[in-house]
């Protein structure tokens, strides 16, 4: 596993897998007509950060600094995506006039993704709507699972790299 964690192939799998998830989201939006809400857009942003981490790791999979940075970014974005999906599920399971998400994305002024890439990050839907489900799970519930797996994989590979590095130094 240590050798795999240091391969471009591993990072390519992460990048391609998460890019596929983003493309599926865009398919749901543009082919099936489901409108993304603010929480959907934030979860997309977390996914884009995981994609960026995968690209960073792919550039230098054997570099301790770049690969470790990429893994930390991957873990942080996955954990953030999980928390965003968790919050989104709360809006869906407990709809209330007192428990609503914003209608507008609140990205930092220095990174207005909704202005720069509106096709990807401009919210038009309602967080409480459950337009789609599979096996009884809504899209944010599936994303909770996906982000949990991504975070667990990041933590696992961080541990593999740490143990492999210690073993190599011994």
C-alpha positions in Angstrom: 0.0 0.0 0.0 2.9 2.3 0.7 4.1 2.0 -2.9 0.6 2.5 -4.2 0.2 5.7 -2.1 3.3 7.1 -3.8 2.1 6.4 -7.3 0.7 8.7 -9.9 -2.0 6.1 -10.5 -3.4 6.4 -7.0 -3.6 10.2 -7.3 -5.1 9.8 -10.8 -7.8 7.5 -9.4 -8.7 10.1 -6.8 -8.8 12.9 -9.4 -10.8 11.0 -12.0 -13.2 9.6 -9.4 -14.0 13.0 -7.9 -14.2 14.6 -11.3 -16.7 11.9 -12.3 -18.8 12.8 -9.2 -18.7 16.5 -10.3 -19.7 15.6 -13.8 -22.6 13.5 -12.4 -23.8 16.6 -10.4 -23.7 18.6 -13.6 -25.6 15.9 -15.4 -28.3 16.1 -12.8 -28.4 19.8 -13.2 -28.3 20.3 -16.9 -29.6 17.0 -18.3 -32.2 16.1 -15.7 -33.2 19.7 -14.6 -32.5 19.5 -10.9 -31.5 22.9 -9.6 -28.6 23.1 -7.1 -29.2 24.8 -3.8 -26.6 26.7 -1.8 -25.5 23.6 0.1 -25.2 21.7 -3.1 -22.9 24.5 -4.5 -20.8 24.4 -1.3 -20.5 20.6 -1.5 -19.4 21.0 -5.2 -16.8 23.5 -4.0 -15.5 20.9 -1.5 -15.4 18.3 -4.3 -13.4 20.7 -6.5 -10.9 21.2 -3.7 -10.5 17.4 -3.5 -9.9 17.3 -7.2 -7.3 20.1 -6.8 -5.6 18.0 -4.1 -5.6 15.0 -6.4 -3.9 17.1 -9.1 -1.4 18.4 -6.6 -0.6 14.9 -5.5 -0.4 13.6 -9.0 2.2 16.3 -9.9 4.7 15.0 -7.3 3.4 11.8 -5.6 6.8 11.0 -4.1 7.5 14.5 -2.7 7.0 14.4 1.0 6.0 18.1 1.2 3.6 18.2 -1.8 2.1 14.8 -1.3 1.6 15.5 2.4 0.1 18.9 1.7 -2.2 17.3 -0.9 -3.3 14.6 1.6 -4.1 17.3 4.2 -6.1 19.3 1.7 -7.9 16.1 0.6 -8.7 15.2 4.2 -9.8 18.8 5.1 -12.0 19.2 2.0 -13.6 15.8 2.5 -14.3 16.5 6.2 -15.8 19.9 5.2 -17.9 18.3 2.5 -19.2 15.7 5.0 -20.2 18.5 7.4 -21.9 20.5 4.6 -23.8 17.4 3.5 -24.8 16.7 7.1 -26.1 20.2 7.4 -27.9 19.8 4.1 -29.6 16.6 5.3 -30.8 18.5 8.4 -32.5 21.0 6.1 -34.2 18.1 4.3 -35.2 16.1 7.3 -36.4 19.0 9.4 -37.9 21.5 7.0 -39.1 24.6 8.8 -39.4 28.3 8.2 -36.9 28.7 11.0 -34.4 26.2 9.6 -33.6 27.3 6.1 -30.4 27.8 4.1 -29.6 31.0 2.3 -30.7 31.7 -1.3 -27.3 33.2 -2.1 -23.9 31.7 -2.0 -21.6 33.4 0.4 -18.1 32.8 -1.0 -15.3 35.0 0.2 -14.9 38.3 -1.6 -11.5 37.2 -2.9 -13.0 34.0 -4.4 -16.5 34.7 -5.7 -17.0 31.3 -7.4 -20.7 32.0 -8.0 -19.7 35.0 -10.1 -16.7 33.5 -11.8 -18.2 30.1 -12.6 -22.0 30.5 -12.4 -22.7 27.3 -14.4 -21.1 25.4 -11.6 -21.5 27.4 -8.5 -24.7 29.6 -8.8 -27.5 28.3 -6.6 -31.0 28.3 -7.8 -32.7 25.5 -5.8 -34.1 25.1 -2.3 -32.1 23.1 0.3 -35.2 21.4 1.8 -36.4 19.9 -1.5 -35.8 16.2 -2.0 -36.0 15.9 -5.8 -34.1 12.7 -6.1 -33.4 9.6 -4.0 -31.9 6.2 -4.5 -32.5 3.3 -2.1 -34.3 5.7 0.2 -31.3 8.1 0.4 -31.4 11.7 -0.9 -28.5 13.2 -2.8 -27.0 14.9 0.3 -27.2 11.6 2.2 -25.3 9.9 -0.5 -22.8 12.7 -0.4 -22.3 12.3 3.3 -21.3 8.7 2.6 -19.1 9.7 -0.3 -17.3 12.4 1.7 -17.0 10.0 4.7 -15.3 7.4 2.4 -13.0 10.1 0.9 -12.0 11.3 4.4 -11.4 7.8 5.6 -9.3 7.1 2.5 -7.3 10.2 3.1 -6.6 9.3 6.7 -5.8 5.7 5.8 -3.3 6.8 3.1 -1.8 9.4 5.5 -1.2 6.6 8.0 0.2 4.3 5.3 2.6 6.9 4.2 3.7 7.8 7.8 4.3 4.1 8.7 6.0 3.4 5.4 8.2 6.5 5.9 9.2 5.4 9.4 9.9 1.9 8.2 12.1 3.2 5.4 14.1 5.4 7.8 14.6 2.5 10.3 
